[in-house]
Amino acid sequence: MRLAGKIALISGGARGTGEQTARLFVAEGARVAIGDVLEPEGRAVAKALGDAACFVKLDVTSEASWANAVEEMRTNFGGLNVLVNNAGLLHRAPIEQTTPETFERLFRVNQLGPFLGIKSAAPVMRAGGGGSIVNISSIDGLTAHNNLIAYAATKWALRGITRVAALELGVHGIRVNTVCPEVGGPAMRAPYVPAGVDPEKILAITHDVIPYNRGREPLELIRDVARMVLFLASDESLSCTGADYAVDAGGSAGKRTKF
């Protein structure tokens, strides 16, 4: 029961990393609000988790939607201790084929969304004596890859947002950290996977630095990310703030040369 007594809001909680984080949080004693624009999927997850969970319709690009979500947290659970800014979009294309509209769309979800979440949650956390905010960036916010100009820009920026928020909110007992995973939910990768290939099956390919990861279930790689979020949400990480935590099986450590 590592989160006993904690009240959490998870954006993008209807599937993928957000769903696995919600399930783990409830298993560890938290009460959880699943915030998402995917209402049927989000309500199904909340129903499966029972009385410890509820669904909150949340458009992370809207300040009014964030305000409503935080107010529902007050109404349903009495406050807010943990915010997980997980909602995100992926787009793969060369720079010259990335439109301004696409770039702005990713900015609004991946960068503006967490900013609005932090801004909305901070007053409630401050009134409750503190809390933990976990922003989900990416390995693409630590290193560079081609065809990810819009995605990488937002994920690098999110690490800067984390540091500023950690410095400003730390005096109120609010910790802010970033998790940088290699794997995301299959639904995020699906549009960029060749036809006939299961998006889940390619997850282990990205974790080949450690041989045993090749044989693990794809879902377990996503749960590894959720476990890191759990640690940062819990009181086990009271000395951790303003930092990045890579969950990438050594992918960001560098290139391994084979002689």
Secondary structure in CASP SS format (residue, H / E / C, confidence):
PFRMAT SS
TARGET T0000
AUTHOR 0000-0000-0000
METHOD secondary structure of the structure
MODEL  1
M C 1.00
R C 1.00
L C 1.00
A C 1.00
G C 1.00
K C 1.00
I E 1.00
A E 1.00
L E 1.00
I E 1.00
S E 1.00
G C 1.00
G C 1.00
A C 1.00
R C 1.00
G H 1.00
T H 1.00
G H 1.00
E H 1.00
Q H 1.00
T H 1.00
A H 1.00
R H 1.00
L H 1.00
F H 1.00
V H 1.00
A H 1.00
E C 1.00
G C 1.00
A C 1.00
R E 1.00
V E 1.00
A E 1.00
I E 1.00
G E 1.00
D E 1.00
V C 1.00
L C 1.00
E H 1.00
P H 1.00
E H 1.00
G H 1.00
R H 1.00
A H 1.00
V H 1.00
A H 1.00
K H 1.00
A H 1.00
L H 1.00
G H 1.00
D H 1.00
A H 1.00
A E 1.00
C E 1.00
F E 1.00
V E 1.00
K E 1.00
L C 1.00
D C 1.00
V C 1.00
T C 1.00
S C 1.00
E H 1.00
A H 1.00
S H 1.00
W H 1.00
A H 1.00
N H 1.00
A H 1.00
V H 1.00
E H 1.00
E H 1.00
M H 1.00
R H 1.00
T H 1.00
N H 1.00
F H 1.00
G C 1.00
G C 1.00
L C 1.00
N C 1.00
V E 1.00
L E 1.00
V E 1.00
N E 1.00
N C 1.00
A C 1.00
G C 1.00
L C 1.00
L C 1.00
H C 1.00
R C 1.00
A E 1.00
P C 1.00
I H 1.00
E H 1.00
Q H 1.00
T C 1.00
T C 1.00
P H 1.00
E H 1.00
T H 1.00
F H 1.00
E H 1.00
R H 1.00
L H 1.00
F H 1.00
R H 1.00
V H 1.00
N H 1.00
Q H 1.00
L H 1.00
G H 1.00
P H 1.00
F H 1.00
L H 1.00
G H 1.00
I H 1.00
K H 1.00
S H 1.00
A H 1.00
A H 1.00
P H 1.00
V H 1.00
M H 1.00
R H 1.00
A H 1.00
G C 1.00
G C 1.00
G C 1.00
G E 1.00
S E 1.00
I E 1.00
V E 1.00
N E 1.00
I E 1.00
S C 1.00
S C 1.00
I H 1.00
D H 1.00
G H 1.00
L C 1.00
T C 1.00
A C 1.00
H C 1.00
N C 1.00
N C 1.00
L E 1.00
I H 1.00
A H 1.00
Y H 1.00
A H 1.00
A H 1.00
T H 1.00
K H 1.00
W H 1.00
A H 1.00
L H 1.00
R H 1.00
G H 1.00
I H 1.00
T H 1.00
R H 1.00
V H 1.00
A H 1.00
A H 1.00
L H 1.00
E H 1.00
L H 1.00
G H 1.00
V H 1.00
H H 1.00
G C 1.00
I E 1.00
R E 1.00
V E 1.00
N E 1.00
T E 1.00
V E 1.00
C E 1.00
P E 1.00
E C 1.00
V C 1.00
G C 1.00
G C 1.00
P H 1.00
A H 1.00
M H 1.00
R H 1.00
A H 1.00
P H 1.00
Y H 1.00
V C 1.00
P C 1.00
A C 1.00
G C 1.00
V C 1.00
D C 1.00
P H 1.00
E H 1.00
K H 1.00
I H 1.00
L C 1.00
A H 1.00
I H 1.00
T H 1.00
H H 1.00
D C 1.00
V C 1.00
I C 1.00
P H 1.00
Y H 1.00
N H 1.00
R H 1.00
G H 1.00
R C 1.00
E C 1.00
P H 1.00
L H 1.00
E H 1.00
L H 1.00
I H 1.00
R H 1.00
D H 1.00
V H 1.00
A H 1.00
R H 1.00
M H 1.00
V H 1.00
L H 1.00
F H 1.00
L H 1.00
A H 1.00
S C 1.00
D H 1.00
E H 1.00
S H 1.00
L C 1.00
S C 1.00
C C 1.00
T C 1.00
G C 1.00
A C 1.00
D E 1.00
Y E 1.00
A E 1.00
V E 1.00
D C 1.00
A C 1.00
G C 1.00
G C 1.00
S C 1.00
A C 1.00
G C 1.00
K C 1.00
R C 1.00
T C 1.00
K C 1.00
F C 1.00
END
